[in-house]
C-alpha cells in the first residue's frame, strides 16, 4: 500500500478540498451527439448477433422523438421504460431526451401494484414496454398513460437463444402501437433540436430511500454527464473498449456505468436481454468486452457457470462491483480464479452511481478491526463527511453517517419536497449508511442506518413486504428482516403470526408474496410464530428478530 502520500487525489481529500475535475458536457444529450459526430459508423449496441451503429441509433431515436411530438408530447413529459436490457431501451431513452422529455426507469420485475404506483407517481404519459410485460402486467394497470408502445425482445437479433427466449412469441395487443412500425413510419425525420440545461431532469429512478415510500430520484442531465465522465476518466476507458451490460439498465449502475458511459465515450455496449450466467459466458467469449460493472453476485454466478474457464475473462481489463458488499476473501478468490481484480465502487441512486471508487490499478485495503474491504475514496469533485448524531464531523476512524456533496447528487425526489429537505438539505445527501474514513482517506461501510435490506444490490424495504403479507387472509401480524446470505449478501426473511383459527404454511405465504412482488423482494423464508416481539406501545421489534437470527 505504499505511495499513497504522493497521490494527488488523496492529498485533496485529506485537505477537505474537492478536485478541479469538471465534465466535458453539460448534459447527457450533448455528450451523446459528440460521439455520433465523431464516429457515426462505429458500433453503438451489440445484441447477440445484431449490431446498431451510432448513426442507426441516432436515426431510430430521431424517429421515436418525432413520433412522440406528432402525438402531442411536450417538453417535461415523462416516458416510462418498462424493458429488459434490449436496444429499444437506449433508443427510447435518447428519443425521450430529444423530444424534451424525462425517462422513468422501471424495473421489469415490477408487478401490477408496483407499476401502478410508479406510473401514477411520475405522471408518465407514455409507456414503452415489452409485449410480454404488457400482456402479463401492464394491460391491467390504470394510469394517465395515453400512448403505449410495445416491442419484443426478439427484435434486433436473430439468434433466439432458447435459454432466454424459449416459448417467447410475438403478440400484438389492442390499444398499443408497435415500436418497429412507429420508427418505420417516422424514418428519416429529425425532431427540432433541444439543448437540456444541466439541471434539467434526465430520468427518474425509483428508490425506497429512508422512509420506505418509493421515491423518484431526479437524476439531472448534469448528474448524468458528470458521472459518465467519472467512469470514463477514472476507469481509463477509450475508443478500443467494449462495455458488457451486466447490470440491469433500469438500475442506476446500468443507466450510468453501461448506457451513459458508452454514449459519452463512443464505445459499444453489449446487451444480452437479462442476466443468465451461461448466456453471459457466451457473450464474454463472443464479444470480448473490456469493461463492466455489476453486483458481486453476478460475477460469482459467472465464475461458477458450467464450462467457465480462466481464459473467458482474459479480455476484461477493468472490472468494478457495487451495490452489495464484497468480502476480502471473495475478491481474493476471484482474482486467483480469473486473473481479474474486482475494484470496489460505492454510490446510491441519489448520487447517480459513484460517489466512491477504488482507483484503477489499486487494491482496496482491509480494515483490520472489522475485516471490511474499503469501498474506495471519493471520486473527483466530491466531498464526503462522516457525521455523528449531533451533525458534527467525526475524526478518522470514528463511525457515523456518510454525508455526500458533489455534482452527482440529485436535485431531490419527484413531487416530494419534504422528503427532499429531510434527506438532501442544502444539497448534502444524508445517505443513511454508516461508515468511517481511515487515516489514509479510505472509506468503509459498516452498516445501514435504517432497516433497509440489500439483496444482491437491490434495495428492499421491509414494510412493503409486510404490507403484501398482510393481504393474506390468515396473517395477523408480520415482520420482515434481512438475514445474511452467502450468495445475495442479504436475503428477506419474514416472521408471521396467524389469525385465531386460521391456517397457512410457510410455503403458501412465500408463494402468495411471490405472485405479488418483484423476484428480489419476496421472502425466501417464513417463520410462523405465536407472537411477535413488541415494545410496550405495541411496536414490533425488528431488531430483536435480527438478533435472534445472529445467535
Beta strands, then each sheet from edge to edge (+ up, - down):
strand 1: 43-47
strand 2: 50-53
strand 3: 78-82
strand 4: 102-105
strand 5: 126-130
strand 6: 147-151
strand 7: 177-178
strand 8: 201-207
strand 9: 215-220
strand 10: 242-244
strand 11: 268-271
strand 12: 291-294
strand 13: 318-321
strand 14: 342-348
strand 15: 353-357
strand 16: 377-378
strand 17: 383-387
strand 18: 400-405
strand 19: 429-437
strand 20: 443-448
strand 21: 453-455
strand 22: 458-460
strand 23: 475-485
strand 24: 489-498
strand 25: 525-528
sheet 1: 2+ 1- 11- 10-
sheet 2: 7+ 6+ 5+ 3+ 4+ 8+ 9-
sheet 3: 12+ 13+ 14+ 15- 16+
sheet 4: 17+ 18- 19+ 20-
sheet 5: 21+ 22-
sheet 6: 23+ 24- 25-
end
